[in-house]
Amino acid sequence: MPDSATSYRLTGEPVPDLTVAERAFISALVAGRSASEAYREAFSTNSTRSGVRTAASRLRRRPDVVRAVELARDASAAARLKAVEDARTEAAEAVTDDLILTGMLVEARRTGKGSSHAARVQAWAHLGRYRGLWQDNVNLQTPQLAAMMRAAEARRREHDARPDTLTPLPDTLPQTPDNVRTPALTPAHVYAREDADA
Protein backbone atom coordinates (compact mmCIF):
# COMPACT_ATOMS: atom_id res chain seq x y z
CA MET A 1 0.00 0.00 0.00
CA PRO A 2 1.32 3.49 -0.76
CA ASP A 3 2.51 5.54 2.20
CA SER A 4 0.47 8.43 3.60
CA ALA A 5 2.25 11.08 1.54
CA THR A 6 1.75 9.17 -1.71
CA SER A 7 -1.93 8.51 -1.01
CA TYR A 8 -2.48 12.16 -0.10
CA ARG A 9 -0.74 13.33 -3.30
CA LEU A 10 -2.73 10.96 -5.54
CA THR A 11 -6.16 11.36 -3.99
CA GLY A 12 -5.99 14.65 -2.12
CA GLU A 13 -7.05 13.05 1.18
CA PRO A 14 -4.82 11.85 4.03
CA VAL A 15 -4.74 8.18 4.99
CA PRO A 16 -6.08 7.46 8.49
CA ASP A 17 -3.49 6.55 11.14
CA LEU A 18 -3.18 2.77 11.14
CA THR A 19 -0.85 0.20 12.64
CA VAL A 20 1.67 -1.67 10.53
CA ALA A 21 -0.47 -4.83 10.71
CA GLU A 22 -3.60 -2.90 9.68
CA ARG A 23 -1.72 -1.42 6.73
CA ALA A 24 -0.58 -4.91 5.71
CA PHE A 25 -4.20 -6.08 5.95
CA ILE A 26 -5.33 -3.24 3.68
CA SER A 27 -2.54 -3.91 1.17
CA ALA A 28 -3.57 -7.56 0.97
CA LEU A 29 -7.22 -6.58 0.45
CA VAL A 30 -6.27 -4.17 -2.36
CA ALA A 31 -4.12 -6.91 -3.91
CA GLY A 32 -7.26 -9.08 -4.19
CA ARG A 33 -7.05 -11.43 -1.22
CA SER A 34 -10.10 -12.26 0.84
CA ALA A 35 -10.53 -10.57 4.21
CA SER A 36 -9.64 -13.80 6.06
CA GLU A 37 -6.49 -14.38 3.99
CA ALA A 38 -5.45 -10.75 4.43
CA TYR A 39 -6.00 -10.94 8.19
CA ARG A 40 -4.01 -14.18 8.51
CA GLU A 41 -1.09 -12.65 6.52
CA ALA A 42 -1.12 -9.33 8.36
CA PHE A 43 -1.53 -10.54 11.93
CA SER A 44 0.18 -13.98 11.74
CA THR A 45 -2.48 -15.50 13.94
CA ASN A 46 -3.10 -19.12 14.89
CA SER A 47 -6.80 -18.52 15.57
CA THR A 48 -9.49 -20.85 14.31
CA ARG A 49 -11.01 -20.29 10.90
CA SER A 50 -14.20 -18.82 12.37
CA GLY A 51 -12.19 -16.61 14.73
CA VAL A 52 -10.12 -15.22 11.82
CA ARG A 53 -13.26 -14.68 9.76
CA THR A 54 -14.95 -12.77 12.61
CA ALA A 55 -11.89 -10.61 13.36
CA ALA A 56 -11.30 -9.88 9.65
CA SER A 57 -14.93 -8.92 9.15
CA ARG A 58 -14.87 -6.63 12.19
CA LEU A 59 -11.63 -4.96 11.06
CA ARG A 60 -12.83 -4.55 7.48
CA ARG A 61 -16.00 -2.72 8.61
CA ARG A 62 -14.18 -0.14 10.74
CA PRO A 63 -14.74 3.32 9.15
CA ASP A 64 -11.04 4.23 9.18
CA VAL A 65 -10.13 0.93 7.48
CA VAL A 66 -12.92 1.33 4.92
CA ARG A 67 -11.62 4.81 4.05
CA ALA A 68 -8.01 3.59 3.90
CA VAL A 69 -9.02 0.77 1.51
CA GLU A 70 -10.81 3.28 -0.73
CA LEU A 71 -7.78 5.58 -0.75
CA ALA A 72 -5.41 2.69 -1.44
CA ARG A 73 -7.54 1.49 -4.34
CA ASP A 74 -7.67 5.03 -5.77
CA ALA A 75 -3.90 5.37 -5.41
CA SER A 76 -3.36 1.95 -6.97
CA ALA A 77 -5.62 2.82 -9.92
CA ALA A 78 -3.87 6.17 -10.40
CA ALA A 79 -0.47 4.48 -10.35
CA ARG A 80 -1.60 1.88 -12.92
CA LEU A 81 -3.03 4.61 -15.16
CA LYS A 82 0.20 6.58 -14.96
CA ALA A 83 2.21 3.46 -15.80
CA VAL A 84 0.03 2.81 -18.87
CA GLU A 85 0.35 6.43 -20.03
CA ASP A 86 4.14 6.31 -19.53
CA ALA A 87 4.36 3.08 -21.55
CA ARG A 88 2.29 4.58 -24.38
CA THR A 89 4.46 7.70 -24.47
CA GLU A 90 7.62 5.60 -24.51
CA ALA A 91 6.26 3.41 -27.32
CA ALA A 92 5.19 6.43 -29.37
CA GLU A 93 8.63 8.01 -29.00
CA ALA A 94 10.30 4.73 -30.01
CA VAL A 95 8.49 4.58 -33.38
CA THR A 96 10.40 6.84 -35.74
CA ASP A 97 10.18 7.41 -39.48
CA ASP A 98 13.43 5.47 -39.95
CA LEU A 99 12.06 2.53 -37.97
CA ILE A 100 8.87 2.45 -40.05
CA LEU A 101 10.75 2.71 -43.35
CA THR A 102 13.24 0.05 -42.30
CA GLY A 103 10.39 -2.27 -41.33
CA MET A 104 8.65 -1.67 -44.65
CA LEU A 105 11.86 -2.37 -46.55
CA VAL A 106 12.46 -5.60 -44.60
CA GLU A 107 8.88 -6.71 -45.35
CA ALA A 108 9.20 -5.75 -49.02
CA ARG A 109 12.34 -7.88 -49.39
CA ARG A 110 11.14 -10.87 -47.35
CA THR A 111 10.98 -14.20 -49.17
CA GLY A 112 10.65 -17.81 -48.15
CA LYS A 113 8.75 -19.35 -45.27
CA GLY A 114 6.49 -16.91 -43.45
CA SER A 115 6.53 -14.33 -46.22
CA SER A 116 3.44 -13.10 -47.98
CA HIS A 117 3.22 -11.88 -51.55
CA ALA A 118 0.40 -9.48 -50.60
CA ALA A 119 2.48 -8.05 -47.74
CA ARG A 120 5.46 -7.54 -50.08
CA VAL A 121 3.34 -5.73 -52.66
CA GLN A 122 1.72 -3.56 -49.97
CA ALA A 123 5.12 -2.70 -48.46
CA TRP A 124 6.52 -1.70 -51.88
CA ALA A 125 3.38 0.38 -52.51
CA HIS A 126 3.83 2.25 -49.22
CA LEU A 127 7.52 2.83 -49.92
CA GLY A 128 6.74 4.12 -53.41
CA ARG A 129 4.08 6.45 -52.05
CA TYR A 130 6.54 7.71 -49.43
CA ARG A 131 9.11 8.44 -52.15
CA GLY A 132 6.46 10.30 -54.18
CA LEU A 133 6.51 7.95 -57.15
CA TRP A 134 2.76 8.30 -57.53
CA GLN A 135 -0.19 10.09 -55.98
CA ASP A 136 -3.50 8.70 -54.83
CA ASN A 137 -5.43 11.83 -55.80
CA VAL A 138 -7.60 11.26 -58.87
CA ASN A 139 -9.55 14.14 -60.37
CA LEU A 140 -12.68 12.86 -62.10
CA GLN A 141 -14.15 16.27 -62.82
CA THR A 142 -14.73 17.23 -66.43
CA PRO A 143 -15.25 20.85 -67.48
CA GLN A 144 -19.00 20.26 -67.91
CA LEU A 145 -19.35 18.64 -64.49
CA ALA A 146 -17.36 21.44 -62.84
CA ALA A 147 -19.63 24.02 -64.48
CA MET A 148 -22.75 22.15 -63.33
CA MET A 149 -21.40 21.99 -59.76
CA ARG A 150 -20.66 25.72 -59.75
CA ALA A 151 -24.19 26.40 -61.04
CA ALA A 152 -25.65 24.14 -58.35
CA GLU A 153 -23.69 25.98 -55.65
CA ALA A 154 -24.94 29.32 -57.01
CA ARG A 155 -28.52 27.98 -57.01
CA ARG A 156 -28.11 26.76 -53.43
CA ARG A 157 -26.90 30.20 -52.33
CA GLU A 158 -29.82 31.79 -54.19
CA HIS A 159 -32.25 29.37 -52.57
CA ASP A 160 -30.83 30.09 -49.10
CA ALA A 161 -31.42 33.79 -49.74
CA ARG A 162 -34.91 33.37 -51.30
CA PRO A 163 -36.35 29.81 -51.01
CA ASP A 164 -39.46 30.59 -53.08
CA THR A 165 -37.46 31.10 -56.33
CA LEU A 166 -35.99 27.56 -56.71
CA THR A 167 -36.73 25.82 -60.00
CA PRO A 168 -36.61 22.02 -60.30
CA LEU A 169 -33.53 20.27 -61.69
CA PRO A 170 -33.50 17.22 -63.99
CA ASP A 171 -33.30 13.80 -62.29
CA THR A 172 -30.16 12.72 -64.16
CA LEU A 173 -27.16 14.31 -65.80
CA PRO A 174 -27.18 14.52 -69.59
CA GLN A 175 -24.87 11.80 -70.88
CA THR A 176 -22.01 13.29 -72.88
CA PRO A 177 -18.68 11.66 -73.72
CA ASP A 178 -16.98 13.83 -71.11
CA ASN A 179 -19.14 12.81 -68.16
CA VAL A 180 -20.19 9.23 -68.91
CA ARG A 181 -18.10 7.94 -65.97
CA THR A 182 -19.31 10.56 -63.48
CA PRO A 183 -21.75 9.54 -60.76
CA ALA A 184 -25.46 9.99 -61.41
CA LEU A 185 -25.90 12.22 -58.34
CA THR A 186 -24.06 15.51 -58.08
CA PRO A 187 -24.41 18.18 -55.42
CA ALA A 188 -26.95 19.94 -57.68
CA HIS A 189 -29.22 16.88 -57.54
CA VAL A 190 -28.74 16.48 -53.79
CA TYR A 191 -29.74 20.09 -53.17
CA ALA A 192 -32.72 19.77 -55.53
CA ARG A 193 -33.94 16.65 -53.70
CA GLU A 194 -33.43 18.18 -50.26
CA ASP A 195 -35.38 21.26 -51.35
CA ALA A 196 -38.18 19.12 -52.81
CA ASP A 197 -38.53 17.29 -49.46
CA ALA A 198 -38.73 20.53 -47.51
Phi, psi and omega per residue, in radians:
M1 nan 2.444 3.116
P2 -1.083 2.661 3.104
D3 -1.255 3.045 -3.066
S4 -1.043 -0.716 -3.109
A5 -1.139 -0.727 3.135
T6 -1.135 -0.796 -3.129
S7 -1.099 -0.693 3.128
Y8 -1.124 -0.736 -3.106
R9 -1.155 -0.680 -3.075
L10 -1.392 -0.582 -3.042
T11 -1.980 -0.290 -3.135
G12 1.490 0.037 -3.141
E13 -2.219 2.438 3.137
P14 -1.280 2.625 3.087
V15 -1.404 2.423 3.093
P16 -1.073 2.685 3.093
D17 -1.219 2.142 -3.112
L18 -2.354 2.755 3.069
T19 -1.318 2.945 3.122
V20 -1.078 -0.730 -3.138
A21 -1.149 -0.691 3.117
E22 -1.149 -0.658 3.084
R23 -1.139 -0.683 3.096
A24 -1.122 -0.688 3.089
F25 -1.057 -0.811 -3.131
I26 -1.124 -0.742 3.118
S27 -1.047 -0.722 3.127
A28 -1.163 -0.681 3.089
L29 -1.080 -0.805 -3.125
V30 -1.126 -0.550 3.123
A31 -1.289 -0.188 3.039
G32 1.924 0.079 3.123
R33 -1.384 2.752 3.081
S34 -1.241 2.886 -3.122
A35 -1.086 -0.699 -3.139
S36 -1.145 -0.783 3.114
E37 -1.087 -0.758 -3.133
A38 -1.096 -0.711 -3.136
Y39 -1.148 -0.788 3.139
R40 -1.035 -0.756 3.139
E41 -1.170 -0.744 -3.028
A42 -1.307 -0.667 -3.023
F43 -1.847 -0.053 3.123
S44 0.758 0.991 -3.062
T45 -1.720 2.677 3.058
N46 -1.883 0.354 -3.111
S47 -1.156 2.881 3.091
T48 -1.199 2.887 3.142
R49 -1.027 -0.775 -3.137
S50 -1.206 -0.598 3.100
G51 -1.153 -0.721 3.104
V52 -1.140 -0.742 -3.137
R53 -1.087 -0.750 3.140
T54 -1.140 -0.809 -3.116
A55 -1.148 -0.708 3.136
A56 -1.135 -0.729 3.140
S57 -1.131 -0.733 3.138
R58 -1.115 -0.776 -3.130
L59 -1.156 -0.714 -3.098
R60 -1.137 -0.492 -3.105
R61 -1.518 -0.152 3.116
R62 -1.084 2.336 -3.080
P63 -0.989 -0.692 -3.139
D64 -1.192 -0.594 3.103
V65 -1.267 -0.712 3.096
V66 -1.019 -0.793 -3.130
R67 -1.167 -0.689 3.126
A68 -1.135 -0.657 3.088
V69 -1.128 -0.757 3.105
E70 -1.044 -0.815 -3.141
L71 -1.116 -0.698 3.135
A72 -1.150 -0.694 3.109
R73 -1.161 -0.702 3.083
D74 -1.087 -0.780 3.135
A75 -1.131 -0.685 3.130
S76 -1.146 -0.747 3.116
A77 -1.139 -0.708 3.120
A78 -1.127 -0.689 3.124
A79 -1.166 -0.704 3.104
R80 -1.138 -0.735 3.118
L81 -1.086 -0.753 3.108
K82 -1.106 -0.700 3.123
A83 -1.111 -0.709 3.115
V84 -1.142 -0.782 3.122
E85 -1.093 -0.705 3.102
D86 -1.105 -0.728 3.133
A87 -1.139 -0.698 3.115
R88 -1.130 -0.738 3.127
T89 -1.096 -0.784 3.136
E90 -1.084 -0.729 3.139
A91 -1.164 -0.705 -3.141
A92 -1.141 -0.657 3.128
E93 -1.250 -0.456 -3.108
A94 -1.332 -0.417 -3.117
V95 -1.540 1.883 -3.135
T96 -1.925 2.955 3.084
D97 -1.053 -0.734 3.140
D98 -1.078 -0.711 3.134
L99 -1.113 -0.761 3.134
I100 -1.109 -0.825 -3.131
L101 -1.123 -0.684 3.104
T102 -1.113 -0.753 3.102
G103 -1.083 -0.740 3.100
M104 -1.093 -0.727 -3.138
L105 -1.151 -0.721 3.088
V106 -1.063 -0.788 3.137
E107 -1.139 -0.680 -3.126
A108 -1.144 -0.536 -3.101
R109 -1.667 -0.046 -3.072
R110 -1.216 2.345 3.067
T111 -2.417 2.925 3.089
G112 1.553 -2.798 -3.070
K113 -1.092 2.349 3.125
G114 1.515 -0.091 3.133
S115 -1.580 2.777 -3.121
S116 -2.300 2.270 3.119
H117 -1.073 -0.745 -3.132
A118 -1.080 -0.702 3.133
A119 -1.158 -0.677 3.105
R120 -1.094 -0.834 -3.127
V121 -1.077 -0.760 3.139
Q122 -1.116 -0.717 3.131
A123 -1.115 -0.777 3.108
W124 -1.098 -0.668 3.130
A125 -1.099 -0.761 3.119
H126 -1.143 -0.708 3.124
L127 -1.131 -0.719 3.111
G128 -1.118 -0.706 3.115
R129 -1.146 -0.683 3.108
Y130 -1.093 -0.691 -3.133
R131 -1.356 -0.128 3.098
G132 1.409 0.431 -3.136
L133 -1.226 -0.451 3.063
W134 -2.683 2.885 3.130
Q135 -2.080 2.632 3.117
D136 -1.522 -0.214 -3.100
N137 -1.268 2.202 3.101
V138 -2.169 2.181 -3.135
N139 -1.741 1.953 -3.122
L140 -1.711 0.083 -3.092
Q141 -1.366 2.325 3.014
T142 -1.743 2.881 3.122
P143 -1.005 -0.695 -3.137
Q144 -1.153 -0.730 -3.131
L145 -1.156 -0.711 3.112
A146 -1.086 -0.711 3.118
A147 -1.140 -0.723 3.121
M148 -1.118 -0.675 3.140
M149 -1.199 -0.664 3.076
R150 -1.115 -0.719 3.126
A151 -1.122 -0.694 3.130
A152 -1.127 -0.714 3.111
E153 -1.111 -0.716 3.106
A154 -1.112 -0.716 3.124
R155 -1.138 -0.651 3.124
R156 -1.129 -0.762 3.114
R157 -1.094 -0.714 3.119
E158 -1.109 -0.755 3.139
H159 -1.115 -0.703 3.110
D160 -1.072 -0.622 -3.137
A161 -1.314 -0.777 -3.117
R162 -2.436 1.589 -3.060
P163 -1.095 -0.381 -3.074
D164 -1.361 -0.096 -3.066
T165 -1.779 0.116 -3.080
L166 -1.269 2.340 3.062
T167 -1.876 2.608 -3.083
P168 -1.195 2.638 3.090
L169 -1.828 2.759 3.079
P170 -1.146 2.727 -3.116
D171 -1.269 -0.507 -3.112
T172 -2.303 2.822 3.065
L173 -1.329 2.540 3.004
P174 -1.149 2.382 -3.101
Q175 -1.501 1.941 3.067
T176 -2.118 2.811 -3.130
P177 -0.998 -0.495 -3.094
D178 -1.357 -0.423 -3.077
N179 -2.143 0.387 -3.129
V180 -1.067 -0.629 -3.090
R181 -1.567 0.055 -3.140
T182 -1.384 2.718 3.127
P183 -1.165 2.720 -3.097
A184 -1.237 -0.468 -3.125
L185 -1.864 2.221 3.062
T186 -2.035 2.977 3.104
P187 -0.968 -0.559 3.131
A188 -1.076 -0.726 3.138
H189 -1.229 -0.651 3.118
V190 -1.089 -0.803 -3.134
Y191 -1.125 -0.708 -3.125
A192 -1.093 -0.712 -3.139
R193 -1.233 -0.693 3.096
E194 -1.068 -0.730 -3.127
D195 -1.189 -0.607 3.132
A196 -1.162 -0.624 3.126
D197 -1.232 -0.494 -3.037
A198 -1.313 nan nan
